[in-house]
């Protein structure tokens, strides 16, 4: 997902199949989703490391 951000680290409302950003740049929801996903993946990885 990080490869789809703009040079400023922004995410548009939609991303075309070509990777082109389409639409406006609503920041709060896209960044919150990215942070939430990273946090969730970190928790899952921690559970796999600890018996």
HELIX and SHEET records of a PDB file:
HELIX    1   1 UNK A    2  UNK A    4  5                                   3    
HELIX    2   2 UNK A   27  UNK A   49  1                                  23    
SHEET    1   A 2 UNK A  14  UNK A  15  0                                        
SHEET    2   A 2 UNK A  21  UNK A  22 -1                                        
END                                                                             
